[in-house]
């Protein structure tokens, strides 16, 4: 009876999931994770902050190799390092069910970048891939760029909080120009500036699939802003752009505005924490005013004191584009009325009236 009960347990769905995992743990010499002992439950496997480590990743990878029930794998913040990332990457070459993968904050480095890039050259299932906070540098970017160029299945890619510099910008920019699958790219909190920022912007201008781009908290500066302006003139697909905190001054804002005068598709532009002053803000608004076909829905401007000219211009643009949400400092508290009456008073440090 006991033997029959054991066979029944092993033939149950939970037993079939648990068996491969326990066997893999024994083979790798690691203790099984208690949360996995009953076997994965449901399509999402959430294992972030579990201290899985490289050996634990190997055991998990072995158990998921032929798994068909898990479609989302979250292993963020597990100190996988390059070794663990390589094990997961090998698994993803064989697994044809997992479509969303989060490997953020795992200190993967160049070894991990190589492994993930090699996987992306073969995998046709992963659609969402999050790789933020993995200490990827310019060297790692070369491998990732090859994968971005060749892979047409990944639609959402997060490369934020890494160490990409101008060489990475050049490599990734060329890859983005060739990519035919990405719809959303997040590459904020890196070190993209000068030539790298310009190259990345040029890649965006040539891309005809990307809809969302976040390059906030880099160092694009005025040259990068100018390149983004040119990209916006050429690109007729991008819908959301975040260039907050990029050292963009008046000159850069005015050159980016050149692209806004012609672009018809951009719906959201975030430019908070840039030293663009009233003149730069006015330049952006005048560009929208001059563009009868603008699709802009949300414009986030820096949290600065408003001049009379800027306040009046805001009123005029708001009248012309009644559905446009103008926000100062990125506040989500919005109002479209009585801008001038309040804005021209001596200003304490508060939200603009239309953002209160």
Buried (B, 14 or more C-beta within 10 A) or exposed (E): EEEEEEEEEEEEEBBBBBBBBBEBBEEBEBEBBEEBEEBBBEEEBBBEEBEBBBBBBBBBBBBBBEBEBBBBBBBBBBBBBBBBBBBBBBBBBEBEBBBBBBBBBBBBBBBBBBBBBBBBEEBEBBBBBBBBBBBBBBBBBBBBBBBBBBBBBBBBBBBBBBBBBBBBBBBBBBBBBBBEBBBBBBBBBBBBBBBBBBBBBBBBBBBEBBBBBBBBBBBBBBBBBBBBBBBBBBBEEBBBBBBBBBBBBBBBBBBBBBBBBBBEBBBBBBBBBBEBBBBBBBBBBBBBBEBEEBEBBBBBBBBBEBBEEBBBBBBBBBEEBEEBBBBBBBBEEBBBEEBBEBBEEEEEEEBBBBBE
